Amino acid sequence: MKESNRDLRENTLVDYLGLTSSEMMGEPVTARRDAYYRYAEVEVMGGGHRLISGEIETKGCGHVTQVTTAREVHKSKVATWRSKYWIIGYFPGKGNRTNPKEVYILHPDDLEVFFSKCEASIDAKFNAFMRVWKCARDAGCDAGFLAKALQVGEAGSRLDNPKISWKLIRQNGTLLPVSDQAKARLLLRDFIANRPITTGPASI
């Protein structure tokens, strides 16, 4: 299967930073792109050597103002995003898939403004649906129809590819060098070791 430009950009980030993909961690691989995660293993001194693995979302983008995320984003997806570190690379120039100009590592707290905005938009869609649903209920609609309608409303309360602004990324992210691989990998691992995720799957 031919890789998309986005996949090639993300693979460039994975290779440059020495990340390990989920299938190499012995996890089952599915056809869904969302099932592929990246890990960085960190050796920490103190009380013996430990490995810290942080689940990472990788994004490579050539757009000058914003970064695309995913389709059909429900609140559960936002919750998953909050459990990951984010590595985002800027690949300027048409067809540029291998030479990032900027690469950032972000803790999910660094993107909380974006996550909260997504949740508010999803809630607004669902609340608008519920106003109509309650009117139908109060008008005496069939209970079976209402149950099915509620399922459809919950499934439809989602966002299509919400964008993260580069302004937010550059303001809150930690810049990794793009011309010094060893230093970039060290900074990435230090970042994960020093900023654990307390509400997600990053583990010691």
C-alpha positions as CSV (number, residue, x, y, z in Angstrom):
1,M,0.0,0.0,0.0
2,K,1.4,3.4,-1.0
3,E,2.2,5.7,1.8
4,S,0.6,9.1,1.9
5,N,2.7,12.3,2.3
6,R,1.6,12.5,5.9
7,D,2.6,9.0,6.7
8,L,6.0,9.5,5.1
9,R,6.5,12.7,7.1
10,E,5.6,10.9,10.3
11,N,7.9,8.0,9.5
12,T,10.7,10.6,9.0
13,L,10.0,11.8,12.6
14,V,9.9,8.3,13.9
15,D,13.3,7.4,12.3
16,Y,15.0,10.6,13.3
17,L,14.0,10.4,16.9
18,G,14.5,6.7,17.3
19,L,10.9,5.9,18.3
20,T,9.5,2.4,18.5
21,S,6.2,1.6,17.0
22,S,3.4,-0.3,18.7
23,E,3.9,-3.4,16.6
24,M,7.5,-3.6,17.7
25,M,6.3,-3.5,21.3
26,G,4.5,-6.8,20.7
27,E,1.1,-5.2,20.4
28,P,-1.5,-6.4,17.8
29,V,-1.6,-4.3,14.7
30,T,-4.9,-3.4,13.1
31,A,-5.8,-1.7,9.8
32,R,-6.8,1.5,11.5
33,R,-4.2,4.1,11.4
34,D,-5.1,5.3,14.9
35,A,-3.8,2.0,16.3
36,Y,-0.2,2.9,15.5
37,Y,1.5,4.5,18.4
38,R,5.1,5.5,18.9
39,Y,7.3,5.0,22.0
40,A,10.5,6.4,23.3
41,E,12.4,4.5,25.9
42,V,14.3,6.4,28.5
43,E,17.0,5.2,30.8
44,V,16.7,6.9,34.2
45,M,19.4,6.9,36.9
46,G,18.4,6.7,40.6
47,G,17.3,3.5,42.3
48,G,18.7,1.5,39.4
49,H,18.0,1.8,35.7
50,R,14.4,2.1,34.7
51,L,12.7,2.4,31.3
52,I,10.0,4.9,30.9
53,S,7.8,4.4,27.8
54,G,5.7,7.3,26.7
55,E,2.9,6.9,24.2
56,I,3.4,9.4,21.5
57,E,1.2,10.9,18.8
58,T,3.2,11.9,15.7
59,K,2.1,14.6,13.2
60,G,4.0,15.8,10.2
61,C,2.5,18.8,8.4
62,G,3.3,21.2,5.6
63,H,0.6,23.7,6.2
64,V,1.8,27.1,7.4
65,T,-0.8,27.9,10.0
66,Q,-2.3,24.7,11.3
67,V,-1.9,21.0,11.8
68,T,-4.5,18.4,10.9
69,T,-5.5,15.8,13.5
70,A,-8.1,13.1,12.7
71,R,-11.5,12.5,11.3
72,E,-14.6,11.7,13.4
73,V,-13.3,13.0,16.7
74,H,-15.5,12.2,19.6
75,K,-14.9,13.1,23.2
76,S,-13.4,9.7,23.7
77,K,-10.8,10.6,21.1
78,V,-10.0,13.8,22.9
79,A,-9.5,11.8,26.1
80,T,-7.0,9.5,24.3
81,W,-5.1,12.6,23.0
82,R,-4.8,13.7,26.6
83,S,-2.9,10.5,27.4
84,K,-0.1,11.0,24.9
85,Y,2.9,13.1,24.2
86,W,2.8,14.9,20.9
87,I,5.7,15.2,18.4
88,I,4.8,17.6,15.6
89,G,7.0,18.4,12.6
90,Y,6.8,21.2,10.1
91,F,7.7,20.2,6.6
92,P,7.6,23.3,4.4
93,G,7.7,23.2,0.6
94,K,5.6,21.2,-1.9
95,G,6.4,17.5,-1.8
96,N,8.7,17.8,1.2
97,R,8.4,14.6,3.2
98,T,11.8,14.1,4.6
99,N,13.3,17.5,5.7
100,P,11.5,19.1,8.7
101,K,12.3,22.7,9.4
102,E,10.9,22.5,12.9
103,V,10.1,19.6,15.3
104,Y,8.4,20.0,18.7
105,I,7.6,17.8,21.6
106,L,4.6,18.6,23.7
107,H,3.1,17.3,26.9
108,P,-0.7,17.0,26.6
109,D,-1.0,19.8,29.1
110,D,0.6,22.0,26.5
111,L,-2.3,21.4,24.2
112,E,-5.1,21.7,26.8
113,V,-6.5,24.8,25.2
114,F,-7.0,22.9,22.0
115,F,-8.5,19.8,23.8
116,S,-10.9,22.0,25.8
117,K,-12.1,23.8,22.6
118,C,-12.7,20.5,20.9
119,E,-14.8,19.2,23.8
120,A,-16.8,22.4,24.0
121,S,-17.6,22.2,20.2
122,I,-18.7,18.5,20.6
123,D,-20.8,19.4,23.6
124,A,-22.5,22.2,21.7
125,K,-23.4,19.9,18.9
126,F,-24.8,17.3,21.3
127,N,-26.8,19.9,23.3
128,A,-28.4,21.2,20.1
129,F,-29.4,17.7,19.2
130,M,-30.8,17.1,22.7
131,R,-33.0,20.1,22.5
132,V,-34.7,18.6,19.4
133,W,-34.7,15.1,20.9
134,K,-36.5,16.4,24.1
135,C,-39.1,18.2,22.0
136,A,-39.8,14.9,20.2
137,R,-40.0,13.0,23.5
138,D,-42.4,15.6,25.0
139,A,-44.5,15.3,21.8
140,G,-45.0,11.6,22.5
141,C,-42.7,10.0,19.9
142,D,-42.3,6.3,20.0
143,A,-39.8,5.1,22.7
144,G,-38.0,2.8,20.2
145,F,-37.5,5.7,17.8
146,L,-36.2,7.9,20.5
147,A,-33.7,5.3,21.6
148,K,-32.4,4.9,18.1
149,A,-32.3,8.7,17.5
150,L,-30.3,9.1,20.7
151,Q,-27.7,6.7,19.5
152,V,-27.5,8.5,16.2
153,G,-27.2,11.9,18.0
154,E,-24.4,10.6,20.2
155,A,-22.5,9.2,17.2
156,G,-23.0,12.4,15.3
157,S,-21.7,14.6,18.0
158,R,-18.2,14.8,16.7
159,L,-15.7,17.0,14.9
160,D,-14.1,16.4,11.5
161,N,-10.4,16.9,11.6
162,P,-10.0,19.8,14.1
163,K,-6.9,21.7,13.5
164,I,-4.1,22.7,16.0
165,S,-2.6,26.1,15.3
166,W,1.1,26.5,14.8
167,K,0.9,29.5,17.1
168,L,-0.1,27.3,20.0
169,I,2.5,24.6,19.1
170,R,5.3,27.1,18.9
171,Q,4.2,28.9,22.1
172,N,3.9,25.8,24.3
173,G,6.1,23.2,22.6
174,T,9.7,22.4,23.2
175,L,11.8,22.7,20.1
176,L,14.0,19.8,19.1
177,P,17.0,20.3,16.9
178,V,16.6,19.1,13.3
179,S,20.3,19.0,12.5
180,D,21.6,17.2,15.6
181,Q,20.0,13.8,15.9
182,A,21.8,12.7,19.1
183,K,20.8,15.9,20.9
184,A,17.2,15.7,19.6
185,R,16.9,12.1,21.0
186,L,18.4,13.1,24.3
187,L,16.1,16.1,24.7
188,L,13.1,14.0,23.8
189,R,13.9,11.4,26.4
190,D,14.7,14.0,29.1
191,F,11.4,15.6,28.3
192,I,9.4,12.4,28.9
193,A,11.4,11.5,32.0
194,N,10.9,14.9,33.5
195,R,7.2,15.5,32.5
196,P,5.3,12.3,33.2
197,I,1.7,12.0,32.1
198,T,-0.3,11.3,35.3
199,T,-3.7,10.7,33.7
200,G,-2.7,8.4,30.8
201,P,-0.8,5.3,29.8
202,A,2.8,6.7,30.1
203,S,4.3,4.2,32.4
204,I,7.4,3.4,34.5
